[in-house]
């Protein structure tokens, strides 16, 4: 059944084994797809796709093969059309409704959303109950609720718990940020091994064991070598607070991943918006827990691999103006500090969880300036991998 679909997946790089395919056939025989096309899609993806990085490729091939089968979407086009009007004035903010919306659990919101989808028969906006826009409802877009499910429209306040009708892993290789596991996989690329001097040969040497065993006519000859250690030293600078609060979960995952990777040395410092005369040892940006930036420039060798994490968005005067008076020959602007760090640490990249701002030159200015100083990569699977390669060949 659907054997051509199996061959299509395989010919396009998805490694589907016969065991996995027969498991899918057994699941279909047991009715685990619920006799629904949507259920069949989810069952196929769960059993045939091994990594989230292949979800988008699978979706494209699935839609290509089953293009003539009507696919039931979560949100109807009629409802999306109701929510696309741009001339609806903003509703009134209701503090009592705000508290009520905040008290709802994600499960309660999901249940209520399914009920509204079945009940709603006409457009409703500036309200608190139906799926609409500009109101206090927990469903719709461009509303005033502190949390809810976005339906249509574009992100504005970033308070949605999810986006209805959106594929969770849309184009995962290029535009979806990483989680803890993907960070760890990407960071493994940042390795330069060296043998530990004056140490015993205690590490099993697979290649030489095979070669020597073959040379001795199959008689097992075990070989050992001195243990190797990752010689890479990493310096991590993380933007904390303000607009970066939205990415706090992401940066936390990165910090955990870096901490679990066996680098020769790892030092982590925090800053807010831009680096100035002090760096902080905690994300709270507390002066009591800080070190002079000069100390880092003077005491850390230039062979550190430096990774900056930040959205590169701030008021232009914070970056290029003499906002922070240096004195005594010290830099007086953020851009001067960044250039000084770039000169000291040649192996540097900037990972950005955000796209370049498109809402005006004022906010995109700092992004462009920082991108001109550091090689900048998006904080995605492909961006992370390219960044690690850049650090090793800089």
Secondary structure by P-SEA (a helix, b strand, c coil): caaaaaaaaaaacccccaaaaaaaaaaaaaccccccaaaaaaaaaacccccccaaaaaaaaaaaaacccbbbbcccaaaaaaaccccccbbbbbaaaaaaaaaccaaaaaaaaaaaaaccccccccccccccccccccccccccccbbbbcccccccccccccccccccccccccccccaaaaaaaacccbbbbcccccccccccaaaaaaaaaaacccbbbbbcccccccbbbbbbbbcccccccaaaaaaaaaaaaaaccccbbbbbbbcccccccccccccccccccccaaaaacccccccbbbbbccccccccccccccccccccccccaaaaaaaaaaaccbbbbbbcccccccccccaaaaaaaaaccccccccaaaaaaaaaaaaac
